[in-house]
Amino acid sequence: MKNHLAKNVKFLTVAVLLVVSFTGMFLQGRSGNSSVNASSKTTSNRTSLNIGSINQVKIPGELSRSNNLVFSQDGNVGLVAVSNEEDGSAGHSLYSFDTRSGQVISRLDTFPTGINPTRLTFGARNKLIVSARDASNNEAAFVIVSLLPDGRFDESQRVSLAISVPKVEDEQSVPDMVHLTEDSQYGIYSNKTGLFVFSTTTGQIVSYEEIVRLSDFSGNSLIESISYDPVSNRLGVVQRRPSDYKLHVYSIGLHGTLLFESLISLQKKEIIGRGSTLAFDRTGSFLYIAGSSSGQLLTYEISSGKLVSKTSVPELSIEDKTLAREIPVTVKTDPFTGVAFIQRPGHIQRPGHGKGKKGKLVLLSVSESKIIANIDLEEGFLSAVLDEDETTAYVLTSGTLQLVDLKTGSLIENKNLSTENLNLFSEAGLIGVVAKDSIHLLRPR
């Protein structure tokens, strides 16, 4: 194991940035058996609810779909990285900004070790991990810093590391997803073949588990995604194999040790879209994942690895196997209400792949296996976020931000943002839209 780590891990000084993106859509809603076309009905019976005012924050540089947006716990500071600098060179800047005034507070330079930063992960004790890549694009590079109360970066405690990412002809990606434990003491990462847990204080790898042997690694034999729930302390791994999929479940033990919990085998006919996420109940006893081919929400008991229930969602399934593997289906659960929020982006018609597929927003009661809302999005979308009451959702199109009533499927409001929108996030009581050259912020009423 030590030899393996020596080949796969080296330490460096780096920092990173991130951004995100979205596409256009039209809505068609369904709750139970009823159906309504939201593109023709622009108001619902909840006339008192609206999007409200939106503030625009200009960011020096260019953002991309791969970047994201995070906020401090009090919502006063926003953090975003740029994919490219203003002169068009590879991005190496991370910015903090005041969410009320829109003024940039501080800048962190990730050059020369880390370029093209993508994802930011922010956790307890104001710990921030920036995901980027090295200049050769063969390593994932991470910079770990703390955010000071005034929004500046504490570079005196800056830590960095890099992890080698294997590549073959049909698989060239460098994953950027990192998770933090509840206390932010440890970060969790997968390089497509193994799991790494590292100390956010020292940058040292403290635990490693090989899932896919390097000799077996290929475009259809790899780790496709990892999901971590700090509340239940459960880590879920989606492994794609040439003929089927497996789900590995771990917890994080003392000193960051990976503790094996379960190995779940999916039915051979089931396909999980790349980038799909899974979720857990608050006790860590059950796992939820949506099958792209079956169109079902699958519930597994972790201790036994057995399938205990499956709920079919009309028109969620994708018959074409190639498309089913390409399109992610994300699942998030509310630990208190037991409601699952399922998203699947749509796609346009492609030669040889049949008809295009509508995007989907689904609310489902896990305990009752009952669909609460099932909304069709005509032209697809990249993301949506639930309002706190779980009865409305904010949905981003290429040029607008939409507020949708999930009970009726009707469009409450459609606000033109006049920018090339990329992605949508919700944290600390804020809704944030990432556009190509700016951030749009709103505080839901």
Kinemage of the C-alpha trace (Angstrom):
@kinemage 1
@onewidth
@group {chain A} dominant
@subgroup {mainchain}
@vectorlist {calphas} color= white
{ca met a 1} P 0.000 0.000 0.000
{ca lys a 2} L 2.836 2.378 0.766
{ca asn a 3} L 4.312 1.801 -2.687
{ca his a 4} L 0.949 2.428 -4.249
{ca leu a 5} L 0.527 5.672 -2.371
{ca ala a 6} L 3.987 6.781 -3.350
{ca lys a 7} L 3.050 6.400 -6.998
{ca asn a 8} L -0.325 8.059 -6.666
{ca val a 9} L 0.190 10.863 -4.187
{ca lys a 10} L 2.571 13.754 -3.958
{ca phe a 11} L 2.318 17.000 -2.077
{ca leu a 12} L 2.462 20.448 -3.550
{ca thr a 13} L 1.344 24.002 -3.000
{ca val a 14} L -1.757 24.799 -4.993
{ca ala a 15} L -5.069 26.623 -4.860
{ca val a 16} L -8.225 26.349 -6.883
{ca leu a 17} L -11.425 27.904 -8.185
{ca leu a 18} L -14.811 26.925 -9.469
{ca val a 19} L -17.944 27.671 -11.526
{ca val a 20} L -21.112 26.128 -13.007
{ca ser a 21} L -23.661 26.095 -15.897
{ca phe a 22} L -27.234 25.507 -17.161
{ca thr a 23} L -29.391 25.271 -20.270
{ca gly a 24} L -32.853 26.301 -21.406
{ca met a 25} L -36.160 24.560 -20.866
{ca phe a 26} L -39.931 24.739 -20.920
{ca leu a 27} L -42.144 23.164 -18.312
{ca gln a 28} L -44.891 20.631 -18.261
{ca gly a 29} L -46.061 19.643 -14.799
{ca arg a 30} L -47.775 16.651 -13.317
{ca ser a 31} L -48.904 15.969 -9.757
{ca gly a 32} L -50.440 12.526 -9.325
{ca asn a 33} L -52.429 11.875 -12.522
{ca ser a 34} L -53.108 15.504 -13.382
{ca ser a 35} L -51.146 17.365 -16.033
{ca val a 36} L -50.648 21.035 -16.820
{ca asn a 37} L -48.552 22.877 -19.372
{ca ala a 38} L -46.590 25.481 -17.406
{ca ser a 39} L -45.319 27.266 -20.502
{ca ser a 40} L -48.871 28.436 -21.163
{ca lys a 41} L -49.910 28.949 -17.542
{ca thr a 42} L -47.651 31.548 -15.930
{ca thr a 43} L -49.340 31.893 -12.546
{ca ser a 44} L -50.549 29.550 -9.832
{ca asn a 45} L -52.888 29.968 -6.871
{ca arg a 46} L -49.830 30.992 -4.796
{ca thr a 47} L -49.840 34.530 -6.152
{ca ser a 48} L -48.083 35.944 -3.078
{ca leu a 49} L -44.895 34.043 -3.882
{ca asn a 50} L -42.343 35.505 -6.271
{ca ile a 51} L -38.644 35.459 -7.012
{ca gly a 52} L -37.951 38.939 -5.664
{ca ser a 53} L -34.995 41.192 -6.436
{ca ile a 54} L -31.734 39.800 -7.795
{ca asn a 55} L -28.294 41.358 -7.281
{ca gln a 56} L -25.558 40.881 -9.862
{ca val a 57} L -21.919 40.449 -8.806
{ca lys a 58} L -19.254 40.949 -11.476
{ca ile a 59} L -16.361 38.474 -11.283
{ca pro a 60} L -12.974 39.211 -12.965
{ca gly a 61} L -12.522 36.387 -15.469
{ca glu a 62} L -14.667 33.738 -17.122
{ca leu a 63} L -16.713 31.055 -15.391
{ca ser a 64} L -17.620 27.639 -16.804
{ca arg a 65} L -20.111 24.839 -16.204
{ca ser a 66} L -17.529 22.990 -14.139
{ca asn a 67} L -17.285 25.754 -11.525
{ca asn a 68} L -19.573 26.061 -8.505
{ca leu a 69} L -20.548 28.610 -5.890
{ca val a 70} L -20.450 28.281 -2.083
{ca phe a 71} L -21.322 30.596 0.813
{ca ser a 72} L -20.123 31.139 4.376
{ca gln a 73} L -22.416 29.734 7.063
{ca asp a 74} L -23.947 33.154 7.781
{ca gly a 75} L -24.466 33.845 4.073
{ca asn a 76} L -22.453 37.080 4.152
{ca val a 77} L -19.557 35.846 1.999
{ca gly a 78} L -19.651 34.085 -1.365
{ca leu a 79} L -16.794 32.109 -2.905
{ca val a 80} L -16.172 31.345 -6.565
{ca ala a 81} L -13.223 30.505 -8.822
{ca val a 82} L -12.688 31.367 -12.470
{ca ser a 83} L -12.003 28.888 -15.253
{ca asn a 84} L -10.142 31.483 -17.333
{ca glu a 85} L -8.564 34.821 -16.486
{ca glu a 86} L -9.676 38.058 -18.129
{ca asp a 87} L -6.863 37.776 -20.705
{ca gly a 88} L -8.032 34.277 -21.702
{ca ser a 89} L -5.220 32.391 -19.941
{ca ala a 90} L -5.891 29.359 -17.713
{ca gly a 91} L -7.691 30.394 -14.560
{ca his a 92} L -5.797 30.552 -11.271
{ca ser a 93} L -7.904 32.948 -9.177
{ca leu a 94} L -10.323 32.283 -6.340
{ca tyr a 95} L -12.467 35.191 -5.136
{ca ser a 96} L -14.452 35.928 -2.006
{ca phe a 97} L -17.141 38.605 -2.210
{ca asp a 98} L -19.673 40.386 -0.016
{ca thr a 99} L -23.113 38.956 -0.843
{ca arg a 100} L -24.913 42.211 0.027
{ca ser a 101} L -22.702 44.854 -1.573
{ca gly a 102} L -21.362 42.632 -4.357
{ca gln a 103} L -17.824 43.868 -3.725
{ca val a 104} L -14.866 41.504 -4.081
{ca ile a 105} L -13.191 41.025 -0.676
{ca ser a 106} L -10.131 38.926 -1.396
{ca arg a 107} L -8.304 36.926 -4.082
{ca leu a 108} L -6.310 33.716 -3.728
{ca asp a 109} L -3.795 32.835 -6.477
{ca thr a 110} L -3.475 29.121 -7.304
{ca phe a 111} L -0.691 29.542 -9.889
{ca pro a 112} L 1.616 27.865 -10.772
{ca thr a 113} L 0.691 24.465 -9.333
{ca gly a 114} L -3.058 24.480 -9.776
{ca ile a 115} L -4.825 25.779 -12.861
{ca asn a 116} L -8.390 25.681 -14.191
{ca pro a 117} L -9.938 25.292 -10.730
{ca thr a 118} L -13.416 23.828 -10.777
{ca arg a 119} L -15.089 22.747 -7.563
{ca leu a 120} L -15.091 24.375 -4.117
{ca thr a 121} L -15.987 22.386 -1.008
{ca phe a 122} L -16.751 24.395 2.139
{ca gly a 123} L -17.396 22.967 5.590
{ca ala a 124} L -17.231 23.352 9.345
{ca arg a 125} L -14.598 25.607 10.918
{ca asn a 126} L -14.671 27.629 7.660
{ca lys a 127} L -12.489 25.001 5.976
{ca leu a 128} L -12.274 25.324 2.183
{ca ile a 129} L -10.952 22.795 -0.353
{ca val a 130} L -10.287 23.983 -3.911
{ca ser a 131} L -10.179 21.348 -6.666
{ca ala a 132} L -7.975 22.009 -9.678
{ca arg a 133} L -5.505 20.141 -11.902
{ca asp a 134} L -1.784 20.288 -12.483
{ca ala a 135} L -0.321 21.679 -15.719
{ca ser a 136} L 0.067 18.198 -17.242
{ca asn a 137} L -3.606 17.381 -16.501
{ca asn a 138} L -2.555 14.015 -15.043
{ca glu a 139} L -3.123 14.901 -11.411
{ca ala a 140} L -5.945 16.299 -9.355
{ca ala a 141} L -4.583 19.185 -7.277
{ca phe a 142} L -6.136 20.417 -4.046
{ca val a 143} L -5.539 23.530 -1.981
{ca ile a 144} L -6.895 23.711 1.562
{ca val a 145} L -7.292 27.058 3.321
{ca ser a 146} L -9.515 28.592 5.979
{ca leu a 147} L -11.801 31.575 5.492
{ca leu a 148} L -11.408 34.353 8.060
{ca pro a 149} L -14.502 36.045 9.565
{ca asp a 150} L -13.975 39.137 7.371
{ca gly a 151} L -13.984 37.042 4.173
{ca arg a 152} L -10.209 37.002 3.587
{ca phe a 153} L -8.242 33.789 3.028
{ca asp a 154} L -5.951 32.605 5.812
{ca glu a 155} L -2.924 31.563 3.749
{ca ser a 156} L -0.813 31.006 6.864
{ca gln a 157} L -2.546 27.635 7.244
{ca arg a 158} L -2.510 26.766 3.542
{ca val a 159} L -2.049 23.062 2.740
{ca ser a 160} L -1.927 21.326 -0.629
{ca leu a 161} L -1.673 17.887 -2.167
{ca ala a 162} L -1.977 16.147 -5.529
{ca ile a 163} L -3.329 12.717 -6.441
{ca ser a 164} L -2.467 10.898 -9.655
{ca val a 165} L -5.448 10.157 -11.922
{ca pro a 166} L -5.190 7.213 -14.337
{ca lys a 167} L -6.191 7.698 -17.968
{ca val a 168} L -6.822 5.467 -20.948
{ca glu a 169} L -7.909 6.252 -24.485
{ca asp a 170} L -11.635 6.121 -23.729
{ca glu a 171} L -11.438 7.731 -20.271
{ca gln a 172} L -9.566 11.038 -19.943
{ca ser a 173} L -11.478 12.876 -17.206
{ca val a 174} L -10.010 14.226 -13.955
{ca pro a 175} L -12.679 14.023 -11.194
{ca asp a 176} L -13.049 17.127 -9.011
{ca met a 177} L -15.618 15.948 -6.451
{ca val a 178} L -14.367 16.194 -2.869
{ca his a 179} L -16.342 15.666 0.324
{ca leu a 180} L -15.651 16.886 3.869
{ca thr a 181} L -16.470 15.001 7.056
{ca glu a 182} L -18.876 16.735 9.436
{ca asp a 183} L -16.048 18.270 11.480
{ca ser a 184} L -13.986 19.109 8.343
{ca gln a 185} L -11.044 17.165 9.737
{ca tyr a 186} L -10.860 14.953 6.660
{ca gly a 187} L -11.427 15.203 2.930
{ca ile a 188} L -12.604 12.310 0.734
{ca tyr a 189} L -11.702 11.841 -2.944
{ca ser a 190} L -11.792 9.183 -5.670
{ca asn a 191} L -9.397 9.086 -8.644
{ca lys a 192} L -11.673 6.615 -10.538
{ca thr a 193} L -9.887 3.502 -9.188
{ca gly a 194} L -9.577 4.060 -5.434
{ca leu a 195} L -10.752 6.019 -2.400
{ca phe a 196} L -8.503 8.480 -0.563
{ca val a 197} L -9.079 10.095 2.821
{ca phe a 198} L -6.710 12.934 3.690
{ca ser a 199} L -6.143 15.240 6.645
{ca thr a 200} L -7.242 18.826 5.985
{ca thr a 201} L -4.687 19.986 8.557
{ca thr a 202} L -1.572 18.344 7.108
{ca gly a 203} L -2.613 17.222 3.612
{ca gln a 204} L -1.423 13.700 4.414
{ca ile a 205} L -3.271 10.655 3.061
{ca val a 206} L -4.543 8.781 6.120
{ca ser a 207} L -6.562 6.001 4.484
{ca tyr a 208} L -6.774 4.369 1.060
{ca glu a 209} L -8.926 1.629 -0.474
{ca glu a 210} L -8.488 0.178 -3.966
{ca ile a 211} L -11.829 -0.480 -5.678
{ca val a 212} L -10.703 -1.084 -9.269
{ca arg a 213} L -7.341 -2.635 -10.062
{ca leu a 214} L -5.277 -0.400 -12.314
{ca ser a 215} L -4.878 -3.276 -14.798
{ca asp a 216} L -8.691 -3.502 -15.070
{ca phe a 217} L -9.296 0.251 -15.395
{ca ser a 218} L -11.114 1.362 -18.563
{ca gly a 219} L -14.045 3.469 -19.726
{ca asn a 220} L -16.446 0.731 -18.604
{ca ser a 221} L -14.565 -0.366 -15.489
{ca leu a 222} L -14.142 2.473 -13.010
{ca ile a 223} L -15.577 4.420 -10.084
{ca glu a 224} L -18.148 6.748 -11.629
{ca ser a 225} L -19.211 8.778 -8.585
{ca ile a 226} L -18.983 9.076 -4.814
{ca ser a 227} L -21.579 10.512 -2.430
{ca tyr a 228} L -21.064 11.298 1.246
{ca asp a 229} L -23.612 12.155 3.930
{ca pro a 230} L -21.923 13.738 6.983
{ca val a 231} L -25.061 13.337 9.106
{ca ser a 232} L -25.193 9.542 8.830
{ca asn a 233} L -21.444 9.264 8.133
{ca arg a 234} L -22.035 7.101 5.079
{ca leu a 235} L -19.914 7.114 1.920
{ca gly a 236} L -21.490 5.598 -1.213
{ca val a 237} L -19.428 4.554 -4.254
{ca val a 238} L -20.898 3.747 -7.679
{ca gln a 239} L -18.652 1.270 -9.481
{ca arg a 240} L -19.289 0.551 -13.142
{ca arg a 241} L -18.166 -2.852 -14.382
{ca pro a 242} L -18.295 -4.247 -17.939
{ca ser a 243} L -21.518 -6.155 -17.277
{ca asp a 244} L -23.112 -4.556 -14.205
{ca tyr a 245} L -22.888 -1.979 -11.392
{ca lys a 246} L -21.941 -2.341 -7.745
{ca leu a 247} L -22.449 0.024 -4.800
{ca his a 248} L -19.810 0.120 -2.061
{ca val a 249} L -20.712 1.645 1.304
{ca tyr a 250} L -18.164 2.869 3.862
{ca ser a 251} L -18.092 5.016 6.963
{ca ile a 252} L -15.235 7.207 8.190
{ca gly a 253} L -13.801 6.009 11.489
{ca leu a 254} L -11.374 7.337 14.018
{ca his a 255} L -8.360 9.106 12.494
{ca gly a 256} L -10.045 9.068 9.060
{ca thr a 257} L -9.971 5.297 8.589
{ca leu a 258} L -12.222 3.879 5.843
{ca leu a 259} L -14.559 1.319 7.425
{ca phe a 260} L -16.328 -1.114 5.098
{ca glu a 261} L -20.095 -1.329 5.617
{ca ser a 262} L -21.625 -3.121 2.619
{ca leu a 263} L -21.308 -4.238 -1.001
{ca ile a 264} L -24.521 -4.084 -3.030
{ca ser a 265} L -24.971 -5.726 -6.424
{ca leu a 266} L -27.500 -4.153 -8.774
{ca gln a 267} L -29.476 -6.242 -11.253
{ca lys a 268} L -27.523 -6.749 -14.473
{ca lys a 269} L -30.127 -4.945 -16.562
{ca glu a 270} L -29.923 -1.828 -14.352
{ca ile a 271} L -27.870 1.152 -15.585
{ca ile a 272} L -26.739 4.076 -13.417
{ca gly a 273} L -26.080 7.322 -15.308
{ca arg a 274} L -22.547 8.655 -14.938
{ca gly a 275} L -22.407 11.334 -12.262
{ca ser a 276} L -25.560 10.068 -10.547
{ca thr a 277} L -25.653 10.568 -6.795
{ca leu a 278} L -27.107 8.363 -4.101
{ca ala a 279} L -28.518 9.301 -0.701
{ca phe a 280} L -28.961 7.831 2.769
{ca asp a 281} L -31.555 8.000 5.512
{ca arg a 282} L -30.537 9.888 8.655
{ca thr a 283} L -29.631 6.702 10.553
{ca gly a 284} L -27.379 5.388 7.787
{ca ser a 285} L -29.438 2.185 7.542
{ca phe a 286} L -30.810 2.625 4.027
{ca leu a 287} L -29.427 3.760 0.688
{ca tyr a 288} L -31.409 5.369 -2.157
{ca ile a 289} L -30.420 5.504 -5.819
{ca ala a 290} L -32.351 6.087 -9.060
{ca gly a 291} L -31.910 3.688 -11.949
{ca ser a 292} L -31.543 5.416 -15.323
{ca ser a 293} L -32.725 2.373 -17.280
{ca ser a 294} L -35.538 1.230 -14.977
{ca gly a 295} L -36.778 4.711 -13.996
{ca gln a 296} L -37.157 3.526 -10.406
{ca leu a 297} L -36.042 4.838 -7.029
{ca leu a 298} L -34.332 1.844 -5.447
{ca thr a 299} L -34.059 1.429 -1.666
{ca tyr a 300} L -31.431 -0.926 -0.245
{ca glu a 301} L -30.876 -2.015 3.321
{ca ile a 302} L -27.168 -1.404 3.931
{ca ser a 303} L -26.570 -4.128 6.535
{ca ser a 304} L -27.920 -6.916 4.321
{ca gly a 305} L -27.349 -5.362 0.906
{ca lys a 306} L -30.890 -6.352 -0.061
{ca leu a 307} L -33.336 -4.395 -2.202
{ca val a 308} L -36.266 -3.584 0.103
{ca ser a 309} L -38.404 -1.391 -2.174
{ca lys a 310} L -38.573 0.191 -5.610
{ca thr a 311} L -40.824 3.001 -6.773
{ca ser a 312} L -41.434 3.533 -10.481
{ca val a 313} L -41.440 7.131 -11.737
{ca pro a 314} L -43.328 7.589 -15.024
{ca glu a 315} L -41.048 8.581 -17.933
{ca leu a 316} L -37.908 8.669 -15.779
{ca ser a 317} L -36.410 5.651 -17.537
{ca ile a 318} L -34.135 5.955 -20.587
{ca glu a 319} L -34.423 3.012 -22.964
{ca asp a 320} L -31.306 3.762 -25.013
{ca lys a 321} L -28.436 2.170 -23.074
{ca thr a 322} L -25.812 4.629 -24.309
{ca leu a 323} L -27.850 7.639 -23.214
{ca ala a 324} L -28.798 5.953 -19.940
{ca arg a 325} L -25.096 5.683 -19.085
{ca glu a 326} L -24.384 9.309 -20.039
{ca ile a 327} L -27.205 11.140 -18.240
{ca pro a 328} L -26.968 11.475 -14.437
{ca val a 329} L -29.920 11.171 -12.093
{ca thr a 330} L -29.300 12.872 -8.755
{ca val a 331} L -31.082 11.995 -5.515
{ca lys a 332} L -31.198 14.124 -2.367
{ca thr a 333} L -33.222 13.279 0.724
{ca asp a 334} L -34.510 15.473 3.528
{ca pro a 335} L -33.468 13.645 6.730
{ca phe a 336} L -36.422 15.071 8.657
{ca thr a 337} L -39.318 14.726 6.189
{ca gly a 338} L -38.131 11.622 4.352
{ca val a 339} L -38.820 13.274 1.000
{ca ala a 340} L -36.513 12.471 -1.915
{ca phe a 341} L -35.798 15.128 -4.548
{ca ile a 342} L -34.825 13.574 -7.895
{ca gln a 343} L -33.435 15.446 -10.890
{ca arg a 344} L -32.642 14.245 -14.389
{ca pro a 345} L -31.552 16.625 -17.157
{ca gly a 346} L -33.187 16.177 -20.527
{ca his a 347} L -31.421 15.801 -23.838
{ca ile a 348} L -32.119 16.688 -27.438
{ca gln a 349} L -32.722 14.110 -30.139
{ca arg a 350} L -29.499 12.583 -31.454
{ca pro a 351} L -29.033 10.563 -34.667
{ca gly a 352} L -29.363 6.852 -33.952
{ca his a 353} L -30.607 7.367 -30.395
{ca gly a 354} L -34.334 7.776 -30.889
{ca lys a 355} L -36.377 10.689 -29.579
{ca gly a 356} L -35.110 13.338 -27.238
{ca lys a 357} L -35.970 12.991 -23.559
{ca lys a 358} L -37.611 15.521 -21.286
{ca gly a 359} L -35.907 16.623 -18.102
{ca lys a 360} L -37.447 15.609 -14.791
{ca leu a 361} L -38.069 17.011 -11.318
{ca val a 362} L -39.574 14.498 -8.905
{ca leu a 363} L -40.608 14.694 -5.242
{ca leu a 364} L -41.197 11.320 -3.646
{ca ser a 365} L -42.120 10.170 -0.141
{ca val a 366} L -39.659 7.385 0.586
{ca ser a 367} L -41.560 5.875 3.518
{ca glu a 368} L -44.831 5.709 1.561
{ca ser a 369} L -43.252 4.996 -1.871
{ca lys a 370} L -45.553 7.741 -3.127
{ca ile a 371} L -44.870 10.327 -5.822
{ca ile a 372} L -45.699 13.818 -4.567
{ca ala a 373} L -44.758 15.716 -7.739
{ca asn a 374} L -43.530 14.686 -11.180
{ca ile a 375} L -42.583 17.642 -13.391
{ca asp a 376} L -41.504 17.403 -17.026
{ca leu a 377} L -39.018 19.979 -18.348
{ca glu a 378} L -39.455 20.273 -22.096
{ca glu a 379} L -35.934 21.189 -23.226
{ca gly a 380} L -33.962 19.771 -20.349
{ca phe a 381} L -32.027 21.533 -17.610
{ca leu a 382} L -28.823 21.177 -15.656
{ca ser a 383} L -30.030 21.803 -12.124
{ca ala a 384} L -32.809 22.981 -9.849
{ca val a 385} L -33.072 23.674 -6.118
{ca leu a 386} L -35.959 23.230 -3.710
{ca asp a 387} L -37.382 26.068 -1.669
{ca glu a 388} L -37.458 25.467 2.080
{ca asp a 389} L -41.141 24.505 2.075
{ca glu a 390} L -40.507 21.748 -0.524
{ca thr a 391} L -43.533 22.895 -2.533
{ca thr a 392} L -41.694 25.128 -5.013
{ca ala a 393} L -38.448 24.866 -6.958
{ca tyr a 394} L -36.093 27.337 -8.617
{ca val a 395} L -35.078 26.174 -12.086
{ca leu a 396} L -32.432 27.750 -14.283
{ca thr a 397} L -32.652 28.058 -18.062
{ca ser a 398} L -30.098 29.531 -20.453
{ca gly a 399} L -31.480 33.035 -19.924
{ca thr a 400} L -34.008 32.948 -17.095
{ca leu a 401} L -34.610 31.885 -13.523
{ca gln a 402} L -37.980 30.196 -13.055
{ca leu a 403} L -40.040 29.558 -9.944
{ca val a 404} L -42.202 26.440 -10.294
{ca asp a 405} L -45.110 25.254 -8.146
{ca leu a 406} L -44.445 21.552 -7.604
{ca lys a 407} L -48.024 20.856 -6.513
{ca thr a 408} L -49.524 21.921 -9.836
{ca gly a 409} L -46.533 22.063 -12.185
{ca ser a 410} L -47.410 25.658 -13.019
{ca leu a 411} L -44.871 28.404 -13.574
{ca ile a 412} L -45.187 31.061 -10.862
{ca glu a 413} L -42.610 33.467 -12.281
{ca asn a 414} L -40.083 33.598 -15.100
{ca lys a 415} L -37.368 36.234 -14.594
{ca asn a 416} L -35.017 37.209 -17.436
{ca leu a 417} L -31.396 37.457 -16.237
{ca ser a 418} L -29.944 38.728 -19.567
{ca thr a 419} L -26.803 36.602 -19.155
{ca glu a 420} L -25.436 33.275 -20.329
{ca asn a 421} L -26.421 31.241 -17.289
{ca leu a 422} L -24.412 28.193 -16.264
{ca asn a 423} L -25.540 26.734 -12.930
{ca leu a 424} L -27.650 27.131 -9.802
{ca phe a 425} L -26.900 26.690 -6.093
{ca ser a 426} L -28.684 27.106 -2.777
{ca glu a 427} L -26.949 27.559 0.597
{ca ala a 428} L -27.201 29.637 3.772
{ca gly a 429} L -30.584 31.075 2.783
{ca leu a 430} L -29.292 32.269 -0.601
{ca ile a 431} L -29.965 31.276 -4.207
{ca gly a 432} L -26.931 31.766 -6.445
{ca val a 433} L -26.818 31.670 -10.232
{ca val a 434} L -23.441 31.259 -11.911
{ca ala a 435} L -23.263 33.000 -15.286
{ca lys a 436} L -20.333 33.233 -17.682
{ca asp a 437} L -19.036 36.543 -16.307
{ca ser a 438} L -20.991 37.144 -13.100
{ca ile a 439} L -22.992 35.821 -10.151
{ca his a 440} L -26.701 36.510 -9.563
{ca leu a 441} L -27.854 36.409 -5.942
{ca leu a 442} L -31.293 36.450 -4.383
{ca arg a 443} L -32.686 35.901 -0.920
{ca pro a 444} L -36.007 34.035 -1.196
{ca arg a 445} L -38.896 35.792 0.448
